[in-house]
Amino acid sequence: MKRIILLGIFIFCLINCKSQIGKKDAEYILNNAIELSKKDDIKKYFIIVSSMNIKDTAFYKNGSFGIGITIMDSKATYGLKYKKLYSYKGITVVSKDSLKIFKSLFSPIPYQNLNKSQIKELSYNPFNITLIFNKESKLLYTFPDDYENYFKDYKNSK
């Protein structure tokens, strides 16, 4: 009986803790981030994608999970640690996607060295955007704030 109750709780958590962002929405978010980063005029770049559940609801009021997208210049990267690489529309991706939101969009590719910088202490400010969602996958916050308009179609569709 104890096992059945524990199994029920486990299944309930799996259903409620999984993000409700589908492949189409994930692709929309990633494509918008790539389009925004083109303003920085980075020639040779790769993407770091992350997703995770949020436990800090004081700062992220009503936030349930978040997505982070960082677009890095290979020439300015030093010391990045990763084991697997993926490809998205010909762009190299390092995935830290613990919620597996973007998994269906990526194809595995062979390992390559993305750390092209020879200078350890190079000061570089990569393109970075963070999106915070509630349990219903409604977009609540965009950091930096000035990128919110680029994701308003997603925000209005939920």
Backbone as CSV, one residue per row, in Angstrom:
resi,resn,N_x,N_y,N_z,CA_x,CA_y,CA_z,C_x,C_y,C_z
1,MET,0.831,-1.193,0.000,0.000,0.000,0.000,0.876,1.258,0.000
2,LYS,1.954,1.197,0.789,2.870,2.332,0.873,3.487,2.635,-0.495
3,ARG,3.845,1.570,-1.220,4.442,1.737,-2.547,3.460,2.361,-3.531
4,ILE,2.211,1.976,-3.449,1.195,2.529,-4.347,1.014,4.016,-4.087
5,ILE,1.001,4.410,-2.827,0.872,5.833,-2.480,2.084,6.615,-2.973
6,LEU,3.284,6.071,-2.742,4.504,6.743,-3.210,4.532,6.846,-4.732
7,LEU,4.100,5.791,-5.411,4.041,5.817,-6.863,3.048,6.874,-7.347
8,GLY,1.910,6.972,-6.663,0.911,7.994,-7.003,1.462,9.403,-6.834
9,ILE,2.171,9.649,-5.745,2.780,10.961,-5.498,3.824,11.263,-6.562
10,PHE,4.632,10.272,-6.916,5.663,10.443,-7.932,5.046,10.825,-9.278
11,ILE,4.002,10.119,-9.682,3.329,10.402,-10.959,2.701,11.785,-10.931
12,PHE,2.096,12.158,-9.810,1.500,13.488,-9.672,2.562,14.570,-9.848
13,CYS,3.723,14.376,-9.224,4.816,15.352,-9.349,5.324,15.424,-10.788
14,LEU,5.442,14.289,-11.446,5.896,14.300,-12.836,4.950,15.090,-13.724
15,ILE,3.678,14.917,-13.524,2.690,15.608,-14.351,2.678,17.099,-14.065
16,ASN,2.750,17.476,-12.802,2.648,18.889,-12.433,3.951,19.657,-12.562
17,CYS,5.084,18.990,-12.505,6.364,19.685,-12.535,6.906,19.872,-13.949
18,LYS,6.364,19.169,-14.905,6.850,19.277,-16.271,6.329,20.559,-16.911
19,SER,7.182,21.232,-17.643,6.742,22.448,-18.312,5.761,22.087,-19.414
20,GLN,4.910,23.011,-19.740,3.910,22.785,-20.773,4.293,23.484,-22.071
21,ILE,5.553,23.803,-22.229,6.015,24.443,-23.457,6.262,23.364,-24.493
22,GLY,5.570,23.456,-25.596,5.700,22.476,-26.668,6.825,22.829,-27.618
23,LYS,7.018,21.977,-28.599,8.091,22.142,-29.573,7.951,23.458,-30.334
24,LYS,6.742,23.797,-30.732,6.506,25.028,-31.497,6.864,26.274,-30.680
25,ASP,6.476,26.278,-29.395,6.794,27.406,-28.520,8.288,27.501,-28.242
26,ALA,8.920,26.347,-28.020,10.364,26.323,-27.774,11.117,26.863,-28.982
27,GLU,10.668,26.479,-30.168,11.305,26.950,-31.398,11.097,28.462,-31.558
28,TYR,9.909,28.952,-31.244,9.616,30.388,-31.311,10.551,31.178,-30.381
29,ILE,10.708,30.685,-29.163,11.571,31.360,-28.179,13.021,31.364,-28.645
30,LEU,13.511,30.230,-29.091,14.903,30.130,-29.527,15.165,30.968,-30.775
31,ASN,14.265,30.932,-31.735,14.429,31.740,-32.949,14.435,33.233,-32.635
32,ASN,13.568,33.677,-31.730,13.554,35.096,-31.345,14.859,35.503,-30.674
33,ALA,15.377,34.647,-29.804,16.646,34.961,-29.136,17.785,35.066,-30.156
34,ILE,17.825,34.164,-31.115,18.864,34.206,-32.155,18.727,35.486,-32.972
35,GLU,17.514,35.827,-33.333,17.275,37.053,-34.113,17.708,38.293,-33.340
36,LEU,17.404,38.342,-32.055,17.816,39.479,-31.225,19.332,39.584,-31.121
37,SER,20.000,38.449,-31.037,21.459,38.461,-30.866,22.181,38.943,-32.115
38,LYS,21.537,38.879,-33.255,22.175,39.317,-34.505,22.492,40.808,-34.480
39,LYS,21.828,41.550,-33.613,22.131,42.979,-33.470,23.531,43.195,-32.913
40,ASP,24.058,42.197,-32.194,25.403,42.289,-31.621,26.491,41.992,-32.647
41,ASP,26.107,41.559,-33.852,27.028,41.301,-34.955,28.136,40.306,-34.594
42,ILE,27.751,39.187,-33.992,28.697,38.121,-33.684,28.809,37.227,-34.915
43,LYS,30.024,37.012,-35.389,30.223,36.241,-36.626,30.201,34.726,-36.378
44,LYS,31.022,34.247,-35.477,31.136,32.817,-35.188,30.632,32.594,-33.769
45,TYR,29.426,32.065,-33.654,28.836,31.944,-32.326,28.261,30.555,-32.082
46,PHE,27.971,30.300,-30.809,27.268,29.093,-30.398,26.292,29.483,-29.295
47,ILE,25.384,28.575,-28.985,24.312,28.869,-28.031,24.443,27.965,-26.815
48,ILE,24.199,28.540,-25.642,24.062,27.757,-24.418,22.608,27.905,-23.982
49,VAL,21.915,26.782,-23.877,20.501,26.775,-23.505,20.358,26.080,-22.163
50,SER,19.602,26.691,-21.260,19.350,26.055,-19.971,17.879,26.208,-19.592
51,SER,17.411,25.277,-18.790,16.062,25.364,-18.241,16.079,24.697,-16.873
52,MET,15.275,25.231,-15.961,15.229,24.654,-14.621,13.983,25.107,-13.875
53,ASN,13.603,24.326,-12.879,12.529,24.730,-11.982,13.047,25.826,-11.068
54,ILE,12.160,26.714,-10.651,12.545,27.836,-9.792,11.978,27.611,-8.404
55,LYS,12.852,27.740,-7.427,12.423,27.594,-6.042,12.341,28.947,-5.339
56,ASP,13.002,29.955,-5.895,13.021,31.298,-5.305,11.809,32.091,-5.794
57,THR,10.697,31.964,-5.105,9.488,32.668,-5.531,9.399,34.072,-4.936
58,ALA,10.353,34.449,-4.104,10.359,35.820,-3.579,10.795,36.782,-4.682
59,PHE,11.852,36.441,-5.402,12.334,37.291,-6.479,11.510,37.095,-7.741
60,TYR,11.192,35.828,-8.041,10.388,35.494,-9.211,8.972,35.172,-8.741
61,LYS,8.204,36.182,-8.403,6.860,35.985,-7.852,6.008,35.151,-8.814
62,ASN,5.471,34.061,-8.314,4.647,33.104,-9.060,5.425,32.349,-10.131
63,GLY,6.730,32.477,-10.145,7.541,31.774,-11.142,7.651,30.296,-10.817
64,SER,7.540,29.469,-11.826,7.622,28.025,-11.650,8.879,27.448,-12.307
65,PHE,9.215,27.951,-13.517,10.422,27.487,-14.194,10.964,28.601,-15.080
66,GLY,12.213,28.459,-15.451,12.856,29.480,-16.269,13.680,28.881,-17.387
67,ILE,13.897,29.705,-18.398,14.732,29.349,-19.545,15.805,30.416,-19.680
68,GLY,17.031,29.986,-19.888,18.129,30.906,-20.141,18.751,30.600,-21.486
69,ILE,18.976,31.630,-22.274,19.626,31.466,-23.579,20.788,32.449,-23.638
70,THR,21.975,31.912,-23.834,23.178,32.728,-23.948,23.806,32.446,-25.301
71,ILE,24.135,33.498,-26.008,24.782,33.347,-27.310,26.189,33.920,-27.183
72,MET,27.162,33.029,-27.370,28.563,33.348,-27.113,29.357,33.434,-28.405
73,ASP,30.340,34.309,-28.393,31.301,34.414,-29.485,32.417,33.402,-29.212
74,SER,32.641,32.479,-30.134,33.665,31.445,-29.952,35.053,32.041,-29.746
75,LYS,35.325,33.145,-30.410,36.652,33.759,-30.304,36.914,34.339,-28.915
76,ALA,35.855,34.585,-28.139,36.006,35.185,-26.820,35.733,34.199,-25.685
77,THR,35.597,32.924,-25.996,35.246,31.928,-24.984,36.482,31.193,-24.490
78,TYR,36.580,31.107,-23.156,37.691,30.404,-22.527,37.158,29.708,-21.269
79,GLY,37.479,28.434,-21.095,37.160,27.726,-19.861,35.743,27.175,-19.751
80,LEU,34.984,27.177,-20.836,33.637,26.617,-20.801,33.736,25.096,-20.729
81,LYS,33.033,24.499,-19.757,33.059,23.050,-19.587,31.756,22.455,-20.106
82,TYR,31.870,21.426,-20.919,30.719,20.740,-21.503,31.161,19.367,-21.972
83,LYS,30.208,18.456,-22.076,30.524,17.094,-22.513,29.934,16.778,-23.874
84,LYS,28.703,17.238,-24.116,28.016,16.928,-25.368,27.656,18.206,-26.101
85,LEU,27.630,18.093,-27.422,27.218,19.216,-28.260,26.045,18.790,-29.136
86,TYR,25.263,19.775,-29.489,24.106,19.540,-30.335,24.102,20.586,-31.440
87,SER,23.214,20.388,-32.401,23.074,21.339,-33.493,21.612,21.760,-33.599
88,TYR,21.423,23.053,-33.867,20.090,23.598,-34.135,20.210,24.494,-35.359
89,LYS,19.654,24.076,-36.463,19.714,24.819,-37.728,21.148,25.194,-38.093
90,GLY,22.071,24.262,-37.861,23.474,24.478,-38.194,24.264,25.242,-37.151
91,ILE,23.639,25.613,-36.048,24.304,26.352,-34.966,24.659,25.366,-33.859
92,THR,25.879,25.444,-33.360,26.317,24.572,-32.271,25.628,24.983,-30.972
93,VAL,25.191,23.982,-30.201,24.453,24.233,-28.959,25.060,23.420,-27.824
94,VAL,25.260,24.083,-26.678,25.582,23.412,-25.423,24.277,23.422,-24.636
95,SER,23.788,22.246,-24.275,22.483,22.158,-23.626,22.608,21.821,-22.146
96,LYS,22.016,22.655,-21.329,21.864,22.410,-19.891,20.364,22.437,-19.606
97,ASP,19.625,21.791,-20.491,18.162,21.821,-20.540,17.594,20.731,-19.638
98,SER,17.610,20.956,-18.322,17.192,19.915,-17.383,15.709,19.575,-17.499
99,LEU,14.882,20.491,-18.011,13.454,20.224,-18.184,13.139,19.639,-19.559
100,LYS,14.153,19.500,-20.389,14.038,18.911,-21.732,13.037,19.648,-22.627
101,ILE,12.989,20.947,-22.483,12.088,21.782,-23.281,12.539,21.821,-24.737
102,PHE,13.851,21.876,-24.950,14.403,22.043,-26.296,14.915,20.735,-26.914
103,LYS,14.827,19.647,-26.191,15.435,18.372,-26.619,15.008,17.961,-28.027
104,SER,13.746,18.125,-28.360,13.251,17.677,-29.674,13.774,18.536,-30.827
105,LEU,14.352,19.700,-30.512,14.862,20.598,-31.558,16.320,20.332,-31.914
106,PHE,17.034,19.616,-31.045,18.477,19.462,-31.194,18.861,18.081,-31.723
107,SER,19.945,18.071,-32.521,20.543,16.826,-33.001,21.950,16.743,-32.426
108,PRO,22.360,15.567,-31.908,23.728,15.431,-31.382,24.767,15.576,-32.502
109,ILE,25.888,16.206,-32.162,27.008,16.333,-33.108,28.296,15.944,-32.382
110,PRO,29.357,15.645,-33.121,30.631,15.273,-32.491,31.211,16.430,-31.661
111,TYR,31.971,16.046,-30.650,32.629,17.016,-29.773,33.581,17.895,-30.569
112,GLN,33.605,19.169,-30.219,34.585,20.103,-30.776,34.920,21.124,-29.692
113,ASN,36.065,21.735,-29.812,36.495,22.713,-28.820,35.884,24.077,-29.135
114,LEU,35.058,24.561,-28.234,34.440,25.881,-28.414,35.237,26.985,-27.730
115,ASN,36.228,26.608,-26.938,37.049,27.574,-26.214,38.171,28.073,-27.124
116,LYS,37.880,29.083,-27.921,38.831,29.572,-28.931,39.728,30.699,-28.422
117,SER,39.372,31.313,-27.323,40.166,32.432,-26.818,41.465,31.929,-26.197
118,GLN,42.534,32.618,-26.474,43.833,32.300,-25.887,44.079,33.124,-24.625
119,ILE,43.212,34.077,-24.369,43.374,34.990,-23.232,42.401,34.600,-22.130
120,LYS,42.941,34.242,-20.948,42.102,33.804,-19.831,41.183,34.901,-19.320
121,GLU,41.690,36.071,-19.149,40.954,37.156,-18.492,40.296,38.112,-19.474
122,LEU,39.898,37.633,-20.622,39.249,38.476,-21.615,37.891,38.917,-21.095
123,SER,37.638,40.210,-21.105,36.351,40.746,-20.667,35.401,40.738,-21.854
124,TYR,34.301,40.007,-21.702,33.373,39.834,-22.806,31.965,39.750,-22.251
125,ASN,31.047,40.445,-22.867,29.662,40.460,-22.428,28.798,39.768,-23.479
126,PRO,28.462,38.476,-23.281,27.686,37.759,-24.288,26.221,38.186,-24.293
127,PHE,25.522,37.844,-25.367,24.084,38.085,-25.418,23.420,37.069,-24.490
128,ASN,22.557,37.556,-23.613,21.926,36.681,-22.634,20.480,37.112,-22.421
129,ILE,19.570,36.153,-22.361,18.172,36.459,-22.067,17.621,35.367,-21.155
130,THR,16.814,35.778,-20.189,16.177,34.859,-19.255,14.678,35.069,-19.311
131,LEU,13.940,33.975,-19.373,12.483,34.019,-19.411,11.951,33.215,-18.225
132,ILE,11.022,33.797,-17.475,10.433,33.136,-16.308,8.958,32.872,-16.589
133,PHE,8.514,31.645,-16.309,7.145,31.209,-16.592,6.457,30.737,-15.310
134,ASN,5.125,30.795,-15.301,4.373,30.226,-14.193,4.035,28.767,-14.488
135,LYS,3.244,28.135,-13.614,2.911,26.713,-13.780,2.153,26.431,-15.070
136,GLU,1.401,27.399,-15.552,0.630,27.219,-16.788,1.445,27.574,-18.032
137,SER,2.728,27.801,-17.875,3.654,28.163,-18.949,3.377,29.540,-19.537
138,LYS,2.769,30.405,-18.754,2.571,31.794,-19.178,3.843,32.573,-18.846
139,LEU,4.323,33.332,-19.809,5.529,34.124,-19.622,5.249,35.256,-18.639
140,LEU,6.012,35.289,-17.530,5.823,36.311,-16.496,6.853,37.429,-16.590
141,TYR,8.122,37.060,-16.735,9.210,38.034,-16.715,10.197,37.745,-17.840
142,THR,10.774,38.803,-18.350,11.845,38.716,-19.333,12.993,39.578,-18.822
143,PHE,14.177,39.011,-18.760,15.361,39.761,-18.349,16.381,39.709,-19.474
144,PRO,16.895,40.790,-19.928,16.577,42.169,-19.587,15.149,42.542,-20.025
145,ASP,14.582,43.486,-19.317,13.195,43.907,-19.538,12.927,44.420,-20.950
146,ASP,13.917,45.062,-21.559,13.683,45.680,-22.866,13.456,44.665,-23.996
147,TYR,13.624,43.364,-23.724,13.349,42.338,-24.728,11.922,41.797,-24.644
148,GLU,11.145,42.280,-23.692,9.786,41.774,-23.489,8.922,41.902,-24.744
149,ASN,9.073,42.997,-25.480,8.261,43.210,-26.686,8.491,42.138,-27.741
150,TYR,9.695,41.573,-27.792,10.007,40.556,-28.791,9.316,39.227,-28.501
151,PHE,8.863,39.048,-27.269,8.206,37.807,-26.879,6.724,38.015,-26.585
152,LYS,6.190,39.176,-26.959,4.786,39.482,-26.645,3.822,38.548,-27.370
153,ASP,4.192,38.058,-28.568,3.308,37.116,-29.259,3.163,35.822,-28.459
154,TYR,4.273,35.369,-27.867,4.183,34.174,-27.016,3.328,34.492,-25.796
155,LYS,3.593,35.639,-25.199,2.886,36.036,-23.987,1.389,36.150,-24.230
156,ASN,0.993,36.661,-25.392,-0.424,36.835,-25.698,-1.105,35.535,-26.109
157,SER,-0.314,34.549,-26.531,-0.919,33.300,-27.002,-1.284,32.371,-25.848
158,LYS,-0.837,32.657,-24.653,-1.126,31.792,-23.502,-2.303,32.288,-22.716
